[in-house]
Amino acid sequence: MHDDRALVEARLKRVLDERIRPALYPDTVPLEVAAWVAPGEPVPIAEGLSATHTPVAVGDQWGAPWATTWFKVQGQVPAEWAGRTVEAVLDLGFDERMPGFQCEALVYTPDGSPVKAINPRNQWVRVGAPVQGGEEVEWHLEAASNPVILDVHPFLPTQLGDRDTAGDEPQYRLTRMVLAVFDTTVWELIQDLEVLGELMAELPVDSPRRWEVLRAVGRSLDAVNLQDVNGSAEAAREELREVLATPAAASAHRISAVGHAHIDSAWLWPLRETVRKVARTTSNMTALLEDEPDFIFTMSQAQQYAWIKEHRPEVYAKVKKAVAEGRFVPAGGMWVESDTNMPGSEAMARQFVHGKRFFLEEFGVENDEAWLPDTFGFAAGLPQIIKSAGTKWLLTQKISWSQVNSFPHHTFRWEGIDGTRIFTHFPPVDSYNCQMAGSEIAHAARNFKDKGVARHSLAPTGWGDGGGGTTREMIAKARRLRDLDGSPVVEWEKPADFFAKAEAEYPQAPVWVGELYLELHRATLTSQAKTKRGNRRSEQLLREAELWAATAAVAAGHPYPYAELDRIWKTVLLHQFHDILPGSSIAWVHREAEKTYAAVAAELEGIISGALAALAGNGDAELVVNSAPHTRGGVAAGALAAAVAEGTEVRAEERAGGGFVLGNGLLRVEVDERGLIVSAYDVAAERETVAPGGAANLLQIHPDFPNMWDAWDVDSFYRNVVTDLTEADEVALDAVSQDAATVRVTRSFGDSRVVQKLTLTRGERRVDIDTEVDWHETEKFLKAAFPLDVHAERYAAETQFGHLYRPTHTNTSWEAAKFEACAHRFVHLEEPGWGVALVNDSTYGHDVTRTVRDDSDQGTTTTVRLSLLRAPRFPDPETDQGLHQFRYALVPGAAIGDAVREGHRINLPERRITGGGAAAPLVTVDNDAAVVTAVKLADDASGEVIVRLHEAHGGRAKAAVTTGFDLAGAVTTDLLERPTEDGPAIELDGNTVRMALRPFQIVTLRLTRAQGPTAG
């Protein structure tokens, strides 16, 4: 037989595109359309429904950026359509190439009941099946003219990302507004031909099955009367029935399809628009669930459920009903799908606390899976947090985006820094917006790296963001792929059902130890520095507010602000979403975030001040408030007391050749005429910190223009060009006293200016560096370099509830790819017996490199660089422009425990207040290795005290927790404060709880007071 394969395949494409698809709606009548533009921000539904509308026509332009237009569409079903299926087709000017990221609308009936959304690939609203004929129809469309930010030519700077700069040029043109007869047979034929055509393209050319399908498709096309597609569609379908009925091979890969719509809680739109996106998508999905009995839909992010509960209760009622029926599945158990690299220990824990508690209280649902398909890599402390929240599985997808190394597993056990292992799946479909296309399904089977020992994978299916979720076409394709020869088997399943099957079939799944590093989007650790500073500051203020509010409640009967803290935590957690905290959202999002963080800080400062005033009482004694988890200045952790001056007085003198020398008996620091630290000598160790010939606190500028994803990415070639900022406008002594000496350094570069204050303090073995940058550069990267005389093959970087080690070398491509990485409060390098820490109060990105010096000693220089600022132009063309504050410190002679302590110190500076007298800590811990991350009252308002701590040095530790109140009982709990058997054995001895901790082990104690609650 002659090879006519290409001919038939080309014929299929043209006939589908030019004859069969256009026949889907054989008869149409126009709808009458009127419009009303809401002034300013979106209005309540009742206002939009009752507004006075002005007639508009198809072809008219509409929609200024970020505006809301209420369309009223009206019409009458022709009497001759009686007995037929009728739909409205409402095309607002969609570009079907971009199923999200553009205009969209929610459709209401005249009484305000939500019907469904319309989206680029979901433009229909069902009138009846069948209709009687003559029906009057009327709908109201709340249409958002969100501008296209990520266009066909992506990453071009645009002012559309903020309503203040976007202008008022109409963004869209009404394209089609009709009532139409829907030909169900033609629609089914389209699905048949699409599935078989896509299947053919994936089968080997020499496969008999491919040719069977090809011949059936050819016969079907022969049966299509091109002048009467509607009349011949059933005959064309008949030619395909046999080939569609051939069952899949017994060995076929199994795919669990999960209806899904990944909705970024903010990104190329502001938070307020996400509220509406969620309402639109959930309206679509609840309607689809009613029509499709096999369909399962899942949605994560408790915040998004809370939004529709507050803003669209009529939509939420439908969601709750579908959840109760087990068809609409809350997934993930987190408040939002957060970044996991940068949130601090408690914040990461609270993502699960607030997320899981919402699902339990609202739906009675306990999640077993963490659901994070789009997050930019995963911190090594996360497995223990997941387990401590009562969760046992994790799903992610983004690792497939890594540029260099292909991750070796799709199903595996992920081991964290403490040894906890979490069963993890990474869908081989390589998408969290699967369309059920044959290419995707075949790719999942081919790509699955655990073939031969496992056969199940998951496919999150549906358009995300503005795409409206799963479509009826995707469900139709899945129905045909449920048991089809040549294809994997596809079945709609809940995430929990998938994970149970996958874990049961793969009990010896391979283990991956340490962080799941994404070899992409590394610059998200630095972009939008004010957002990152706001996050860090909010986390620390929340710690202080809980600590002092709990202490004041127990010791002084001060009211505990349960509701306020709950609300503020949720606000901070929302802003840890993986496009807000990483700095990859539009200008509007970050402008609002800055205001939100300021409001959060003001409210928390008020809570702290009130609690401290209740504790200190009336008086004029000067008291030091220590919120850090370690004693400092003679003041115990969690105490108020008078300060005690310790150590040798600080001296400052001029340096030969220019600059200054500072000393305090512990360190001797030389700042040269350029304002650079050329020596930081550890007196006790008789050891120099700065590498020979090097200069620390050296600011460096790199060009920064990645190949794509400007706010997200920094490409390795940025390091090829560097400018050292060694010219100083001024180097001067700023202040000198017996307690501290400060050198002020001022520099100008480009259009920017930086002022730094380098301070040596009495009794402290560290150099504090306060940096203020007035930043007006474009596409530049600012780093602060510290070349250290340390020979180290690895370094420690703090992460949640501990630290992880990364190599300083680049032996393999895996190590070389980590040229920019995350640390929280400290980076620590060490030779046996001596180390150095670099601590910070608001930065996350850094790099560590090592060289062998070409000098007489040929020693090793290990350089740590903090990433301070960037200036990408997409999606916010003014990223990071303006004034910034940073604080970091060099700590010579530091062991890992010193790094932990100094990291907390710089983030929790002491407070000074006046009052009547000292106040003792609510709890004390006898071992610095056991670090307390939270002291609070229990969330259930029982008055019981919650203490969370972890082993922070990476070794075994015994710890005794002693209360400042009479203790009646103690239990270990999970993160949700429920008793658990998973914690360490504890021994109660009077008011002391004793325990032994594993390396990095998290423990949550619930402490019952002998007396009932006195406040709260």
GUMI-268326 format. One record per residue (C-alpha): x, y, z. Coordinates in steps of 0.001 Angstrom, whole numbers, padded with zeros to 6 digits, always signed. Layout:
BEGIN
XYZ
...
# end
This chain:
BEGIN
+000000+000000+000000
+001252+003436-000812
+002219+005655+002117
-000464+008346+002307
-000042+009059+006006
+001008+012690+005629
-001839+013293+003212
-004493+011977+005608
-003041+013872+008569
-002983+017145+006631
-006534+016479+005451
-007675+015947+009049
-006282+019276+010143
-007887+021281+007357
-011285+019612+007518
-011427+020054+011271
-010371+023707+011159
-012340+024852+008126
-015474+022682+008069
-016227+020676+011194
-015447+023209+013955
-017352+026010+012170
-020374+023666+012011
-020608+023461+015806
-023071+026365+015886
-025066+026027+012616
-027698+028653+013414
-027281+031928+015280
-029179+035113+016139
-027581+038234+017581
-028040+039326+021164
-028750+042889+022200
-025850+044257+024252
-025616+047269+026565
-022791+048313+028829
-022039+050313+031968
-018500+051100+033095
-017994+051036+036847
-016157+054100+038110
-012873+053239+039785
-012664+049907+041581
-015142+047022+041214
-018602+047673+042658
-021007+045393+044553
-023039+043059+042367
-026313+044821+043116
-024891+048108+041874
-023677+046555+038648
-027022+044890+038003
-029072+048032+038611
-026898+050490+036718
-028114+052316+033631
-026608+050620+030578
-025855+052156+027187
-026291+050127+023961
-023086+048830+022361
-022421+046697+019308
-020146+043903+018230
-016975+045519+016941
-016991+048269+019572
-013906+048769+021703
-014254+048482+025443
-012274+048184+028636
-009636+050576+029910
-006843+048749+031782
-008085+047314+035087
-011610+048674+034591
-014857+046768+035112
-017596+046860+032503
-021052+045468+033236
-022597+044109+030026
-026299+043320+029809
-027134+040834+027045
-030702+040076+026036
-032403+038032+023384
-035134+035558+022469
-034756+031956+021375
-036405+031566+017947
-039528+029445+018077
-038220+027235+015272
-035350+026118+017527
-037726+024191+019764
-036309+020813+020794
-032724+021788+020080
-029766+022575+022355
-029093+026299+022533
-026180+028265+023977
-025087+031868+024092
-021620+032469+022632
-020055+035487+024304
-016679+036536+022906
-015406+039677+024588
-012401+039881+022294
-010490+036873+023570
-007172+035701+022177
-007409+031917+022316
-003621+031629+022186
-003549+032921+025773
-006243+031159+027808
-005350+033262+030865
-003908+036718+031384
-006557+038801+029606
-010200+039839+029896
-012710+037517+031559
-016175+037773+033036
-018604+036221+035492
-022146+035747+034202
-025136+036469+036468
-028865+036078+036102
-030904+039274+036636
-031461+038358+040299
-027688+038211+040909
-027251+034434+040899
-023875+033408+039421
-024091+031156+036367
-020515+030540+035178
-017539+032442+033851
-016570+033106+030279
-012937+032782+029331
-010892+032576+026125
-011575+028852+025622
-014848+028730+027502
-017137+031274+025847
-020477+029513+026139
-023483+029745+028441
-026123+027020+028147
-029715+028179+027578
-031408+024801+027394
-031060+021245+026182
-033579+021132+024675
-035299+024527+024527
-039024+025052+024049
-038500+027985+021707
-039487+031564+022381
-037630+031846+025717
-036503+035319+026749
-032920+035342+027971
-031033+037972+029930
-027620+037832+031572
-025331+040350+033197
-021587+040051+032695
-019172+041504+035213
-016272+041846+032770
-012730+042682+033828
-010557+044325+031198
-007303+043153+032725
-004512+044169+030346
-002206+041635+028760
+001108+042053+030588
+002900+038909+029387
+002288+039358+025678
+003293+037386+022598
+006592+039274+022821
+007202+038733+026535
+009283+040653+029059
+009023+044066+027420
+008746+046845+030010
+005190+048110+030339
+003341+050689+032391
+000198+048540+032314
+001128+046866+035592
-000352+049593+037773
-003671+051352+037309
-001905+054614+038266
+000263+054413+035124
-001764+052204+032752
-003790+054936+031046
-007326+054559+029712
-006860+053169+026197
-009480+050431+025485
-007878+047007+025561
-010481+044842+023809
-013100+044760+021043
-016415+042888+021310
-016192+040026+018826
-019300+037829+019027
-022491+038019+021101
-025069+035544+019806
-027580+032872+020663
-026692+029684+018801
-027867+026170+018194
-025304+023779+019656
-024877+020613+017556
-023997+017941+020094
-023116+015384+017412
-020669+017723+015717
-019132+018549+019112
-018635+014843+019869
-017131+014296+016399
-014646+017081+017065
-013570+015380+020283
-013303+011984+018567
-011122+013342+015770
-008952+015458+018054
-008209+012541+020382
-007429+010145+017541
-005416+012707+015593
-003338+013531+018663
-002918+009827+019466
-001687+009115+015933
+000961+011782+016161
+002453+010116+019250
+002518+006502+018043
+005556+005150+016174
+005162+005477+012425
+005694+001720+012031
+003128+000897+014717
+000115-001102+013423
-002095+000851+015811
-001118+004136+014184
-002207+002853+010799
-005462+001429+012188
-006288+004861+013563
-005197+006562+010344
-007480+004366+008207
-010430+004936+010546
-009867+008697+010425
-009700+008564+006637
-013011+006698+006456
-014573+009187+008856
-013465+012127+006733
-014861+010378+003676
-018201+010203+005464
-018249+013955+006136
-020324+015853+003609
-018429+019111+003458
-021602+020909+002342
-023666+019322+005136
-021376+018610+008061
-024258+018608+010540
-026226+016093+008552
-023271+013746+008102
-021596+014015+011528
-023244+010907+012955
-022091+008805+009996
-018565+010168+010428
-018622+009230+014122
-019786+005707+013269
-016553+005105+011318
-014560+005821+014494
-016456+003748+017053
-014454+000560+016682
-011059+002197+016849
-012145+004218+019894
-013417+001061+021601
-010132-000860+021398
-008925-001188+025020
-005549-000106+026338
-002753-002578+026930
-002590-004107+030400
+000865-002568+030839
-000274+000963+029993
+000812+003813+032238
-001913+004997+034640
-002678+008723+034883
-004825+010171+037639
-006426+013287+036185
-007284+015939+038724
-009350+018940+037696
-007257+021969+038494
-006914+025706+037956
-003680+027063+039322
-004654+030599+040352
-001789+032818+041412
-002983+034783+044426
-001353+037822+042823
+000978+038121+039864
+000171+040009+036688
-002914+041331+038477
-003536+042751+041965
-004941+040887+044944
-008419+042328+044430
-008581+040810+040970
-007643+037378+042284
-010775+037487+044446
-012813+037718+041238
-010690+035203+039326
-011378+032637+042047
-015112+033378+041962
-015184+032992+038174
-013254+029735+038162
-015171+028122+041007
-018451+029103+039320
-017265+027293+036211
-016175+024245+038142
-019287+023829+040282
-021397+024067+037118
-019207+021498+035355
-019395+019127+038319
-023186+019144+038005
-022934+018132+034334
-020103+015587+034555
-020576+012807+037144
-017024+011400+036834
-015253+014732+037138
-013186+015632+040224
-011880+019151+040815
-009313+020242+043369
-008332+023690+044598
-005672+024634+047117
-005020+027859+049071
-007367+028389+052001
-007060+032131+051422
-008897+031762+048117
-011787+029925+049755
-011883+032637+052419
-012076+035308+049717
-015107+033840+048007
-016716+033179+051386
-016370+036893+052181
-016923+038470+048771
-019068+035981+046804
-021146+034015+049367
-023523+032789+046659
-020581+031152+044867
-019185+029823+048131
-022469+028079+048885
-022082+026065+045680
-018472+025258+046571
-019412+024034+050056
-022108+021795+048575
-019668+020295+046067
-017049+019780+048788
-019618+017965+050925
-020351+015684+047970
-016661+014829+047680
-016329+016199+044154
-014692+019575+044858
-011573+018723+046837
-009697+021220+049040
-006029+020390+048569
-002697+021308+050049
-003675+022493+053497
-001748+025784+053267
-003005+029354+053545
-001496+030100+050126
+000847+028268+047783
+003746+030134+049305
+007347+030484+048445
+009165+027960+050626
+012713+029292+050452
+012284+032650+052181
+009494+032333+054780
+010918+031928+058271
+010453+028911+060499
+007266+030023+062202
+005769+031505+059057
+006247+028253+057170
+004639+026382+060052
+001735+028814+060184
+001038+028368+056462
-000041+024839+057378
-001650+025784+060703
-003985+028353+059176
-004587+026443+055962
-005403+023108+057560
-007466+024686+060315
-009595+026556+057749
-010341+023358+055838
-011137+021508+059063
-013454+024196+060377
-015184+024953+057073
-015417+021507+055495
-014347+018923+058072
-011509+018015+055697
-008028+016992+056875
-005466+017225+054084
-002843+014533+053708
-001088+016192+050776
+000845+019426+050432
+000102+020927+047019
+002756+023279+045595
+002969+022829+041811
+004418+026259+040967
+006729+027145+043851
+010312+028073+042945
+012210+025305+044719
+011835+023791+048175
+013812+024446+051341
+015459+021514+053066
+013567+022064+056316
+010164+021576+054721
+009660+017790+055113
+009613+018012+058913
+007205+020958+058809
+004873+019034+056505
+004928+016008+058789
+004540+018106+061934
+001348+019526+060447
-000113+016017+060130
+000518+015821+056370
+002381+012994+054646
+002549+013674+050882
+003837+016458+048633
+003106+017347+045015
+005216+019770+043009
+005822+020474+039326
+008184+023411+038926
+011383+021351+039233
+010788+020375+035604
+011788+023937+034698
+015398+023458+035857
+017821+024654+033185
+020757+022281+033610
+020092+019037+035455
+017099+016801+034943
+015715+015643+038281
+016202+011856+038417
+012823+010826+039881
+009137+011519+039483
+008064+009613+042577
+010436+009561+045546
+010853+010129+049247
+012229+013526+050100
+014432+013694+053181
+014833+016946+055081
+017590+018247+057335
+016331+016316+060379
+015887+012986+058562
+012127+013244+058052
+010992+011707+054765
+007910+012762+052785
+006490+010743+049895
+006677+013146+046953
+005355+013158+043401
+006524+015314+040555
+004070+014784+037638
+005851+013670+034453
+003253+015484+032347
+005469+018528+033075
+002531+020873+033441
+000086+022040+036071
-002213+023202+033230
-002649+019911+031385
-005173+020063+028519
-005531+016306+027996
-003748+016731+024675
-002365+013535+023212
+001136+015003+023224
+000910+015694+026966
-000459+012264+027845
+002136+010468+025730
+004899+012655+027171
+003842+011737+030709
+004232+008027+029959
+007535+008393+028092
+008972+010869+030563
+008096+008932+033737
+011478+008082+035257
+010238+005310+037538
+009009+002933+034850
+009348-000730+035697
+008823-000207+039425
+005872+002201+039364
+003142+003016+036871
+000993+005810+038334
+001334+009537+037794
-000890+012551+038271
-001980+015199+035759
-003399+018509+037095
-005862+019323+034313
-007294+022733+033502
-006476+026301+032565
-005171+028349+035456
-005231+032005+036431
-007695+033643+034013
-008317+030499+032007
-011322+029321+033977
-010253+025819+035008
-011060+022490+033398
-013194+022575+030253
-015846+020217+028963
-013497+019417+026071
-010822+018189+028486
-013381+015970+030203
-014509+014582+026855
-010935+013738+025953
-010327+012076+029309
-013453+009973+028781
-012066+008657+025485
-008630+008056+027047
-009995+006032+029941
-009288+002796+028085
-007832+003440+024637
-005261+001307+022858
-001976+003152+022353
-002593+005614+025168
-002008+005672+028923
-005145+005004+030940
-006709+008216+032272
-009091+008338+035239
-010404+011243+037317
-009232+010777+040871
-008813+012736+044077
-005205+013559+044993
-005442+011389+048095
-006558+008374+046051
-003647+008863+043668
-001103+009162+046470
-002445+006096+048271
-002059+004003+045096
+001337+005461+044209
+002758+004884+047679
+001369+001363+047923
+002908+000315+044600
+006302+001899+045340
+007215+001128+048958
+010942+001340+048201
+010826+004660+046391
+014269+006287+046053
+015365+008992+048489
+016463+012535+047665
+018275+014260+050528
+018341+018021+051026
+016770+020963+049275
+014879+020655+046002
+016772+023458+044295
+015192+025008+041211
+017868+025806+038645
+015928+028853+037524
+014301+031950+039043
+017273+032477+041362
+016862+036259+041311
+013555+035972+043158
+015718+035856+046286
+016574+039534+045685
+013972+041305+043502
+011701+043828+045241
+013835+044322+048338
+011177+046307+050201
+008755+043405+049961
+011384+041085+051407
+012270+043512+054178
+008584+043924+054986
+008196+040164+055233
+011194+039652+057513
+010206+042542+059757
+006617+041306+059983
+007768+037817+060979
+009938+039203+063777
+007250+041587+065042
+004743+038731+065128
+007173+036731+067245
+007540+039652+069643
+003816+040374+069743
+002943+036779+070628
+005743+036504+073181
+004948+039700+075071
+001172+039347+074773
+001360+035823+076220
+003753+036908+078969
+001557+039868+079900
-001598+037716+079832
-000145+035163+082249
+001829+037535+084490
-000422+040591+084520
-003867+039533+083280
-003467+041616+080136
-006006+040711+077379
-004520+038450+074724
-005287+039678+071149
-006368+036383+069601
-008402+037837+066722
-005874+040526+065871
-002949+038108+065737
-004935+035615+063679
-005832+038297+061135
-002305+039706+060953
-000753+036270+060520
-003067+035596+057581
-002098+038910+055991
+001603+038127+056293
+001086+034576+055035
-000827+035860+052013
+002107+038086+051087
+004411+035054+051134
+002632+033804+048018
+005142+032627+045443
+004809+035675+043197
+004608+038333+045931
+007472+037598+048325
+009729+036555+045392
+009234+039969+043810
+007814+038718+040507
+004501+040592+040453
+003415+043815+038800
+004082+047212+040360
+000543+047452+041766
+001070+044351+043912
+004335+045550+045433
+003097+049106+045938
+000182+047723+047949
+002444+045283+049790
+004630+048118+051047
+001572+049879+052485
+000276+046642+053996
+003573+045885+055710
+003628+049402+057175
+000113+048929+058567
+001035+045489+059939
+004116+046935+061654
+002118+049754+063221
-000518+047388+064597
+002019+044916+065934
+004045+047700+067548
+000862+048721+069313
+000282+045189+070609
+003895+044942+071768
+003850+048341+073478
+000635+047551+075307
+001895+044205+076555
+005276+045610+077653
+003596+048472+079495
+001452+045945+081375
+004570+043978+082305
+006837+046878+083239
+004286+048851+085224
+004658+052489+086182
+008080+053935+086839
+011078+055600+085268
+013650+052818+085428
+015323+052138+082085
+014717+048551+081071
+016093+046462+078243
+013605+044182+076456
+015162+040996+075050
+012885+039275+072518
+015642+037033+071150
+015891+033380+072228
+019308+033855+073891
+020543+035878+076821
+022332+039072+075844
+023670+042048+077772
+022893+040187+080952
+019178+040094+080083
+017600+036660+079797
+015655+035644+076711
+012080+036848+077014
+012823+039138+079962
+012798+042834+080889
+015770+043970+082985
+018360+046691+083439
+021250+046655+080973
+024719+045652+082110
+027817+047014+080350
+030268+044220+079638
+033696+044052+078009
+036541+046412+077238
+035728+049949+076165
+035832+050610+072435
+038769+052549+071020
+039058+054359+067682
+042153+055875+066111
+043356+056999+062725
+044979+054384+060514
+048332+054920+058836
+047647+055606+055157
+044086+056710+055830
+040988+055325+057420
+040474+054177+060985
+041238+051346+063396
+038582+050209+065858
+039170+047864+068777
+037279+046455+071762
+039645+043797+073108
+037906+041088+071103
+038319+042415+067580
+040685+044831+065920
+039073+046214+062762
+040808+048302+060111
+038778+050398+057705
+041017+051847+054986
+040841+055183+053174
+038381+053612+050681
+035977+052729+053469
+036658+048993+053057
+037389+046500+055834
+040932+045326+055171
+041371+043608+058521
+039115+042026+061135
+041524+040445+063583
+040239+037967+066160
+042351+038821+069219
+041755+035647+071228
+042308+033325+068260
+045178+035473+066934
+043629+035082+063525
+042831+037359+060612
+039391+037119+059022
+039892+039000+055763
+041878+037166+053085
+045338+038609+052337
+045061+041403+049806
+041273+041360+050100
+038791+043964+051241
+035511+043090+052942
+032209+044897+052626
+033196+045559+049025
+030145+046664+047054
+030117+045275+043530
+027905+046049+040537
+027147+043597+037719
+025142+044067+034527
+021936+042078+034926
+019960+041312+031766
+018864+037655+031808
+017726+035896+028668
+014136+035883+029913
+011987+036193+033053
+013629+039463+034119
+012373+039762+037720
+012786+036028+038226
+016125+035137+036700
+019790+035908+036974
+021909+034021+034451
+025423+032841+035261
+027026+035112+032679
+026234+038131+034858
+029493+037417+036691
+031584+037928+033568
+031559+041698+034131
+031941+043363+037541
+032674+046858+038805
+034119+047245+042307
+032850+050324+044095
+036069+051473+045757
+035775+055243+045374
+034448+056950+048474
+032990+060444+048770
+033695+060409+052494
+035198+058148+055152
+034746+059622+058626
+034252+058746+062268
+030545+059162+062835
+030343+058513+066562
+032698+057307+069271
+031886+056379+072859
+033120+053851+075342
+030315+051561+074186
+030609+051835+070403
+032536+053408+067543
+031162+053995+064042
+032828+054794+060732
+030559+056421+058151
+031293+055757+054467
+029552+057564+051618
+029802+056496+047962
+028263+057686+044713
+027947+055515+041612
+025857+055879+038480
+022706+057690+039552
+022810+056154+043019
+024273+056840+046436
+025074+054626+049405
+025807+055533+053020
+027205+052838+055300
+027859+052876+059020
+030414+050323+060236
+030100+049863+063998
+032128+047983+066604
+030310+047563+069911
+031638+046996+073404
+031746+043339+074399
+030769+042063+070956
+032830+040062+068476
+031190+041402+065356
+031172+044351+062988
+027707+045770+062287
+027158+047336+058875
+024113+049549+058386
+023592+050320+054715
+021300+052892+053141
+021095+052853+049352
+019335+055430+047235
+019084+053174+044173
+018438+054502+040687
+020144+051963+038434
+018619+049944+035614
+019332+046266+034921
+022130+046137+037476
+022874+043746+040354
+024378+045057+043625
+026361+042688+045861
+028364+043071+049083
+031487+040879+049052
+033419+039424+051991
+036619+037573+050962
+037483+035406+053947
+040699+033609+054848
+038883+030320+055393
+039480+026954+053751
+036042+025333+053592
+034582+022821+051167
+031076+023558+052400
+029179+026272+054189
+026025+026405+056314
+023006+028464+055306
+020095+028917+057685
+016734+027562+056591
+013525+026807+058473
+014239+025177+061851
+017936+024634+061176
+020515+024949+058459
+021741+023032+055447
+025195+022661+053963
+026110+023538+050406
+029467+022945+048688
+031771+025874+048018
+033152+024068+044955
+031656+023270+041546
+032779+019692+040994
+029577+018738+039203
+026895+020465+037193
+024544+020188+040182
+026880+022286+042329
+027715+024726+039556
+024013+025384+039009
+023631+026699+042570
+025465+029929+041807
+022801+031896+043678
+021127+030397+046727
+018967+031209+049735
+019865+031769+053373
+017778+033239+056136
+019608+035014+058937
+023106+033633+058513
+025749+032064+056354
+028532+030275+058233
+031938+028974+057109
+034305+027005+059284
+037663+025352+059527
+038104+022981+062469
+038136+025195+065548
+037424+028545+063903
+034724+029987+061707
+033086+033128+060385
+029428+034085+060148
+027757+036704+058013
+024348+037611+059435
+021635+039853+057999
+018267+041402+058784
+016486+041279+055427
+018445+039653+052577
+018094+036130+051244
+020125+035743+048051
+023869+035126+048245
+026717+033314+046551
+029840+031604+047869
+032960+030970+045791
+036495+029827+046548
+039883+030466+044989
+043454+029516+045819
+045613+032588+046229
+048592+033010+043958
+050936+034179+046689
+053508+032775+049039
+051081+030891+051247
+048738+029764+048408
+045908+029719+050915
+042215+029509+050115
+040009+032564+049899
+036329+031815+050353
+034183+034763+049334
+030645+035256+050589
+028541+037838+048795
+025165+039115+049894
+022748+040065+047110
+021312+043467+047954
+019475+044979+044995
+018467+044420+041382
+016766+046606+038785
+014814+044427+036326
+012188+046162+034172
+009599+043398+033810
+006954+043060+035084
+007578+046233+037140
+009661+048732+035129
+010524+050654+038322
+011631+047665+040397
+013554+048675+043532
+013966+052307+042546
+014353+054492+045628
+015626+054282+049183
+016522+050986+050874
+017827+049971+054292
+019886+046860+055028
+021715+045662+058091
+024261+042877+058137
+027235+041961+060274
+030556+040119+060038
+031171+037782+062992
+034778+036462+063155
+035560+033455+065320
+031980+032214+065145
+030938+028635+065755
+027590+027526+064358
+025932+028393+067676
+027303+031927+067432
+025862+032232+063930
+022454+031159+065241
+022636+033601+068150
+023876+036562+066112
+021318+035906+063403
+018535+036247+065946
+020177+039284+067555
+020318+041319+064356
+016696+040499+063528
+015375+041079+067055
+017138+044217+068268
+016743+045034+071924
+014091+047522+072953
+014511+050094+075693
+011509+051192+077721
+010869+052795+081096
+008866+051121+083808
+008612+050134+087407
+010840+047087+087317
+012071+043908+085712
+009857+041113+084403
+010919+037466+084359
+010598+035273+081267
+007435+033242+080769
+009660+030271+079871
+013404+029650+079957
+015489+026993+078235
+018788+025803+079730
+020541+024944+076453
+021351+027483+073713
+021147+024686+071141
+017406+024456+071826
+016073+027620+070222
+012545+028828+070927
+010723+030089+067831
+007328+030811+069392
+005799+031510+072795
+002062+032180+072629
-001287+031270+074066
-003096+028351+072483
-005222+029238+069477
-008338+027681+071055
-008358+030452+073711
-007995+027879+076492
-005291+029972+078138
-002755+027181+077806
+000749+028211+076787
+002323+027006+073550
+006111+026830+073250
+007753+025749+070016
+011481+025055+069909
+013970+023146+067815
+017537+021892+067999
+019465+024528+066032
+023117+023415+065986
+022694+020171+064059
+023528+017806+066922
+021890+015990+069813
+020738+018178+072679
+019129+017799+076068
+016904+020658+077063
+014965+021709+080129
+012100+024130+079612
+011157+025889+082849
+008019+027983+083195
+007570+031225+085085
+004172+029978+086267
+002962+026930+088163
+002808+024080+085706
+000001+021527+085924
+000756+019479+082843
+002576+019289+079524
+002099+017402+076263
+003793+017490+072883
+001552+018478+069984
+001603+018834+066243
+001740+022282+064681
-002032+022591+065047
-001597+022219+068817
-003179+018747+068916
-001561+016116+071163
+000695+013752+069249
+002821+010691+069937
+005455+011785+067416
+007304+014163+069724
+010169+013271+072047
+009535+011667+075394
+009119+014413+077973
+009608+014337+081731
+007726+016723+083983
+009699+017841+087060
+007854+020550+088948
+007754+023542+086639
+010339+022030+084295
+009834+019892+081192
+012887+017838+080212
+013529+016254+076825
+016224+015018+074461
+016249+016357+070911
+017516+014917+067650
+019410+017195+065267
+017055+019935+064053
+014030+018303+065688
+010952+020527+066096
+008979+020206+069331
+005719+021948+070190
+004799+021909+073883
+001317+022614+075205
+001640+023719+078810
-001292+023742+081245
-001183+026265+084049
-002052+025195+087592
-004408+028178+087818
-007013+028893+085193
-006458+031512+082540
-006180+035047+083863
-006731+036811+080570
-007783+036236+077031
# end
